[in-house]
């Protein structure tokens, strides 16, 4: 399909099995978007080693909404710093 402008795209994730987010962005005139988010990498503290920071986000849930339309959530794996996700808007049920 074609890109849709003015759509809210939201990303949620989990760190240490705790839900985080959402981080949100609005699509541009061409329907493109970029969502950035930060998270706490702290795993635990050690008296000998100090802070141990090994937490990683390996997948996110991405969904979109515009008045009268929504997308099903898409689970996206994060192999690197950028992952591309295409979403399909469908009319909300009446």
Order of alpha helices (4+ residues) and beta strands (2+ residues): beta-beta-beta-beta-beta-beta-beta-beta
